[in-house]
Amino acid sequence: MSEISKESWAKGFWPDPVIEWAATSMVDGNAPEVWIQGLAETILAGGIPISRMRIMFRILHPQLTALGFRWERGDTEIEVHRVLHGLEGRDIYRNSPVRVLDSGEESEIRRDLTRPVEDLDFPVLHELKEEGMTDYLALTIFTSVSRNGVVTFATDQDGGFTEHEVERLRQVVRAASRAVEILVRHETALSLLRAYLGHETGGRVLRGAVERGDGQSQDAVIWFSDLRGSTRLSEELPAPDYLSLLNNYFDCLAEPVMAREGEVLRFIGDAVLAIFPVPANDDAGWQRACENALAAAREAEQRVDELNRARTEEGRDPIGYGIGLHLGRVHYGNIGTAERVEFTVVGRAANEAAKIEAMCKPLKQRLVVSEELTKYHQGPWVQLGRHAIPGTKADMELFTMGAAS
């Protein structure tokens, strides 16, 4: 055995413990900031005097283009930035080292921050100089995914980073690329599942609820809403205009649900199926779910009114809709074929909610709720009478919400 190999064997497989940590540490995709905090603190404890570290990586998401994480020496928590689409058009990005690395023009940028401000070519470097930083290093994180990440370091050490420290940082970043790729893939998978299946449902699927029949009984307030005149609108409007109208309508109806602990499960053409889950044997949970559902219905009404005012000003017809609210126990899980499953709710209560919504049109109401729901909310309620529910053997007392006194 050579002297070099003997020395390496004595020190262990990884002669640099910081590089070893970056390459082998466990990564929890549900808490990326924990790993990033650990990376920064390990670098600092390993003798590399970083004062600030930032990591940004791209993700595939309907609303976000990237996630950014910022660590500063002395901080106890990582600052997380969720970057919306349109990043490429913003000055803060166009005039940054991140853009240069992100575009592939360079894979490394280093700047001496002790130089005069006029010699520093990026606005962020001016800010760092004012904060007392002396050196700046930005590196590309190469992964197998289509878009790479970027990590930047700054130090306030007199004289900046030494060449040995810069080389160690390069090796640390190369070693950390495995963990960053795990974070990118996990965050992308989770964000897409949540976008297409719902926040809670997407998480359940990623945690392993994927087999047909997987699921559980769930108490819930069930929301079913539908757009009025959709067939006529689809025939009269060009396809892009109709899709734009649907998206505006879904913003009005679905966003209030999601903002109040509701889970949107399906967009069925122009209809929305959602639930407000309730813990088992929890009367307070029923009250909270009913309050959330009715608050969402009120906000939806306000949003549609605003949308219709804008449409009227543009010379377009206003839109109408109906919301049916019911409560009960449903089966919440996977149904479908062996190769194509869908995570949704089924059961008598879900079916009745859809039928209650169908009563909005003959009763000339935007909102119709079952008598069961009124037991957990004070109203004010307006009785609509007892009605046979179409397509079922049930008849029930129906209500709508009256004006608050």
N, C-alpha and C positions, 0 to 999 in steps of 0.2 A: 504494500500500500504506500503510495507516494506521501510526501510530507503534507502537500496541499490537501489530499483526500483525508489523511489522518486528522488534520486540523478541522476540516469541515465535519467529519464524523464526530469529533469531540464536541463541537458546538451544536450539533444537531443538523437535521436536514435543511432547516432554514437559518442561515447565519445571522439574518437581520430579523429580530422579533416583530418589528413594525410591518415588514413585508409579509411575514408569516401570518400575522393577524389579518391583514387585508385579504390574503389568499384563502384562508381557512376558516374564518369566523362564520358562525351561523347567522343567517339572514331571515328575519321575519318579514315577509312581504306585507303583512297587515300593519307593520309599524316601521316603515323605512327610516324615520327620523331617529329611532333608537340605534340602528346600525351606523348611521351617518355620524351621530354624536360619538359613538364608540370609536369610529375611525379617526375623527379629529382628535379626540383625547389620547388615543394610542400614538398618533403621530407626534403630538406635543410631548407626551411622556417619554417617547423614544428619542428625544433630543433634537427634534427638528422644530425650530422656534416659529411655528405659524401663529399669526394673530387673527387671521380670518380665513375661512374656507367656504366656498360656494360650489354646489353641485347642481347641474341642470341636465335633465334628460327628457327626450321626446316620448310621448305616449300617444296611442291611438284612442281618441275619445271624441264623442260628438261635440263637446263644448270646449275641451282643453287641448292645447297643443303640447304642453310640457309641464313638468313639475320641477320646482326649484327649491333648494334647501340651503339655508345660510347658518353658519356657525361662527361665533366670535369668542375669542378667549375670555373666559369668565362667565359666559352664558350657561345657564342650567338647562335651557331648552333650545331646540332647533326651530328656527323660523321657516315655515313652509309657505311657498308661493305657488299658487295654481294659475298657470298662464293660459289665458283664453286664446282662441284662434284669432289670427290677425297679427301675431307677433312680428312677422316679417315686415309689416308696414309701419312699425313704430320706430321713432328716432332712437329710443333707448336701446333698441336691438340693432338697428342699422349702424349705429355709431359705437358698437361695442366689440371687444375682442371675441366675445362669444360668437358673433355672426361670422367672423373670419374663420374660426375653428369649425363652426357648424357647417359652413359652406365647403369645407375641405381645402380651402386655399392654403392653410397652414395647419400643422398639428401641434405646434407649440409657440407660445408667445411669452417673452420675458422682457420686463422693462425695469430699468433702474429709476426708482422714484425719488432719488436724491437730485436728479437732473432738474433744470429749470422747467416750469410748467409749460412754457411754449414748446419744449421739446417732447412733451408727452402727447401721443397721438389719439388717445381715447378719453372722453370726458370722465369715465369712472376712475381713471388714473389720477386726475386732478383731485377728485374727492378723497381718494386714498392718501395722496400726498398731504392734503390738509389734515387728515386724521393722524398723521405722523408715521405712515407706512414708508418703508425704505426700499422694498423690492416687491415685484409682482410676477407671478408665474401662472400661466394658463395652459392646460394640457387637454388634449382630446382623449376621451375614454372610448377605446375601440371595442365594439361588441359585434356579435354576429347578426344583430337586428339591423334593419335598414338605415336607421338614423342613430348616430353616435351621441354620447353625452360629453359634457364639458365640466372640468373641475378647475377652479382657480384658487390660488393661495396668495396671501400677502403676509409680510412680516414687518415688524418695527425694530428688528435687530439692527444695531449699528453695522453698517457695511452690507446689509441685506443678507440674502442666503449665500452660503458658501457653495462652491461648485459641487462638493461632496453632498451637501444637503439637497441640491437640485437633482442630482443623480438618484439619490434615495427616493425623492418624491416621484420621479419618473417611474421607478421600479414599483413603488407603492401603488401608483395609479394603474400600472399594467396588471399588478396582482389583484387589484380591486375590481377589475372589469367583470370578473365572474359574478361577484355579488351585485354589481350594478345591473348586469343583464337579468339576473333573477328579479330584481326590483322592477325593471322595465316590463318584463313579461308578466309578472304578477299584477302590476298596476294596470297594464293594458287589458289583461283578461278580466280583472275585477270591474274596471270601468265599463267595458263593453257589456258584460253580463248585467251590471246594474242598469245600464242605459236601455238594454233590450228587454230585460226581465223585471226590473225594479230593484230598489236598493237592498231590501231584505232578501228577496227571492234570489237575486244574483249572488249574494253572499252564501246563501244556503247551497246553491248549486256548486259553487267553487269549493265549499267545504265537503262535498261528496254526495249530495242528494241528487243523483243523476239517473238512478234506475227507475224504470217504469213501475209505478205503484208506490214509490217513495213518497212519504208525506205524513200528515197528521191531521187530526181533528182540530179545528180552530174556531173559537168564538170571535165574532167580528160584526161590525157594522158594514153592510155591503152597499156600495155606491154603483149605480148604473146610470149613465147619462147618454143622450143621443142628440144629434143635430137634426133640426127640422128641415124638410124640403131638400134633403141632400141629393136625391135622384134628379130633381129639376135643376139644381145648381150644377151637378156634374155634367148635365146635358147642355146647359146654357153657357158655361164658362170654358175657356181654353184650359187644357190640362194644367199648365203652370199656375194659372190663376186659382184654379180649384184647389190644388195642393197647397198654395199659399194661404187660402182661406181656411183649409183644414188645420194647418199648423197654427194659425192665429186662434182658431177656435179651441184647439187642444191646449194652447197656452192659457186661455181663459178658464178652462174647466179642470185640467189636470194639475197645473202648477199649484193652485190652492190646496189640492188634496195632498200633494207631496210635502208641502210646507207645514202640514199639520199632522204628521205621523202616519199619513195614509200611504198605502202601497198600490201604485197603479200596476195592474197585472196584465191588461190587454187593451190594445186599441183595435176594436172590431169594426173595420171600415171607419165609420164616423162616430162610433160609440166608445165609451170608456167604462171599463170594469175595474173597480178598485175596492180595497178593503181597509178598514181601520181596525187592526187586530186588538183583541182584548184578552188579557191573561185569564186563565181558568178560575172560576169562582171568585171573581173580583168585581163587586158592584161599583166601586169607584172607577174601575177601568171601563165599565160600560158607560158611565156618565161622561168620562173624559172623551171616549171615542165618539159618543153622540154629539158632544159639544164641538169636537174637532170637525166632524162631518158637516154639521150645520153651519159652522163658521166658514168652512170651505165653500158651501153652497151660497152663502151670502156674498163672499168675495167673488165667486164665479159670476154671480148676477151683476155685481158692480163692474167687473171686467168686460162682460159682454155688452153692458150698457155703454161703456166707453168705446168699445170697438164699433158698436152700431152708430154712435154719434159720428165717429170718423168716417164710417162707410156712407152715412147720409150726406155728409159734407162733400164726399167724392162723387155723389150721385148714384151710389149703389144701394141695393135693397138691404135692410137689416136682416140679421139671422135670428132664428129662434132655436130653442133647445128645451129638453126636459131632463130632470134629475129624479130618480127614484131611490129612496133610502129605506133599508130594511135591516133587520138584525137577526142573528141566529148562529147556529153551528154549521160549518162547512168543512169539506175535506180540502186541505191545502196541500197540493203536491203534484207529482208528475202523472200525466195521462197521455195516451197516444198509442202509436204503433211501436214495434220493437226498435225501429231505427229513427223514428221522429217523434219526440215527446214534447210536451208543453207543460210548464209549471203554472198552474192556475187554481181556481177554486171551483168546486162542483158541489151540488147538493140542493135540497129543496129551497133553502133560504136564498141561495144565489139565483135560482130560477125565478123565485117570487119577486126578487128585487128588480129583475128585468121586466117582469110583467107589471109591477107597480109603476115603473117608469112609463110603460105604454099607456097608462091611465092619464098621464099628463095632458095628452092631446084632447081626449074627449072632455076632461074636466077643466080644460083651458087654464092650466097651471104650469109654471116653470118647475115647481118642486112639489112632489107628492111623497109622503112618508107613511109608514105603517103605524098602527096603533101601538105595537110593541115598542117602537122607538120613543114614542111620547112618554112612556113610563120612566125614562131616564133623563128627560129634559123638560124644563118648565114651560117652554114655548116662548111667546104666546102662540097657541094653536087655533087654527080655524078648521072646524069639522067639514069634511066633504061628503059624509054619508057612508053607508055600508055598500060595498060593491063586490060583485063576482069578479075574481081575478082571471083575466083571459088565459086559456090554456091550462088552467089548474082546476081542482075541485074546491078551492078555497074561496071564501068570501070574507072580507075584512073591512074594518073601519079605516078610512083613509083621512089624512090631515094634510094641511099645508101650513107654512109659517106665516103668522100674521105680522102686522107692523108693530114694532116695539113701542110700548107706551112711554 
